Amino acid sequence: MAGVGVTGFSPALGALLAQWIDHLRALDGASDHTVTAYRADVAGFFGFLHQHEGESLGVARLAQVSQTDMRAWMAHERGRGLSSRSLARALSSVKSFYRWLSDREGFDATHVLSARAPKFPARLPRPLSVDGAKAMISQVEVQSMEPWVAARDAAVVTLLYGCGLRISEALGLTGTDVPLPEVLRIRGKGDKERLVPVLPAARQAVADYLRLCPWPVEPGVALFRGVRGGPLNQRLVALAMERARSALGLPATATPHAMRHSFATHLLAAGGDLRAIQELLGHASLSSTQIYTAVDTARLMEVYRAAHPRA
């Protein structure tokens, strides 16, 4: 299969892998980033089996994968330096493929689906403080020589913090979405829609950008433009924030996604309902939102230890 970078499995299996990728895109609404990662993980698994067996792979061989095979693959991945977190993700990718393939081909995939992922500590979000988030927006707004670019960057970062948007969601807005309403309909991960209130400050920031932007607002065309008029690249927003955090002395964790983390954490600290925050963020599961309670607790303990140091 072109793009997989692994040889040794049959054309029929390559075609099945391509169909699974199409399934992820069409039915599960997986992002391009997720699809690329899943494809690489499953292709790597195929590559291991091919080297392990020394023969071409087909569906029949995949259906016979044993617990011993799974343990050998996981040991091989750990041996080449893969972290527990990365191995857990790779195993999740392989399991996802096997669920689809076993349903399609009618075989028992228990040996694969029952494989246990390695344990790893949860990675807590690293939000900015309220003052830090405000300082980030202010700094981004003044650091570009082009007034319209400065207004653009400030508008994007304001949407990330003020509405809890993902960077892809903010840059996915088009001329059809302006002027921004009080409640914005966002299509997020998995093609799921949610309604997000838009604060006056966010609407004003976007209005300021549009007033200065040299490119016309067109329905269906990207709202945020690059200097040549094309859709704004996510990397340019990240670079603007890198410059801002360097100027402000903020940590490297002060990224575009950290603004979304800050939105959720500050809402929770202000007494926001966890279910409501889940809806605003577009999380499919409440467990994804509950991690912010751990952040809040961790911060509380930091304050406690600072106020009551051990003797």
Steps between C-alpha positions, in 0.01 A plus 500: 500500500640837402587721793522222759871437453477130591543204266427132544122494522268405219329746265169375640608595852625835374157561348334411832725746683400772253132417555546521876659843461201607289272366775681708763459813292140447394328341799717591797582850375868453584730795433787481250746497792321205662478309172872548434590376848267197480632405156861517620422296812324220312760501222771464765315203647483342154871563455581322825287198411663479157849502651390267780352248258725556201211461260238708327200596709136446420168506680532133595823564690359807672206295620745260670693760701552362850567645842864398451513703180355802677747472789790466254388809306462708814839385630654590164347849513622559852843370400532766230425772753125557464352661811211345691270777379598452134471122525154532655395718205646252249315214669178700489550550124557130444194410706288747303612339173433151635150586618417618149678212325360224723145631453556509127673162464319315778788379719563514875741783587504435875878450519556848359213680671589358843863617486569735791644841438794612717412735782625855499431805716227732377633813336320793658420806287723798567275808495616858539389713789222752434758779491728292280224433247410869483866597468541251214217661303634851566855405398392327179304813410801732501789294366433506125609791281187455288195631692259261328725199575523605865120533515461162329727319744330666797156401367602135458654474849198677650270238343715218640478641852160669494311217328716196579548421131760267359739678265358300207150615594599867520678485165208307354273803531402659170344819372163331548552521879531880518396716658548257787170424673453482876492120467722332242437158348830308492566173319776325694662159531302211363296751300302572818323835527480710814379846592755737654416841652719778357607766747478866393881526523536218246247654263676835528842343436373337180329823394826692552684248285242518221514878500876490432526184287591579135321191373124496434265296718346231282243232593665161527852646484734488801437787739861520615744562216874478452694794356446366147128458547488125552364328812706576810734213594486366857877518522493879463273529804734273696799714396323819609437344840859379522619859456247624754583246768871573455433871553280431802720232656226238478582127481520298177163347589333834413380373161178560303344193660595631845257786442219244467624330817499839672141563389383175659708528816397860571132415444526210743680714759222757471241237589408380150303176472709210370225383262462849357876527448493161326241635256695820439820309428328240283633203696325174412562363850478669839822322599689722254367808679557363850875534455452871568385418854842339548664820376295706744589265788869505405502880506326504837768267640775724362350797682462293818862382493626854435298633793587207731855387420631197680728567794 
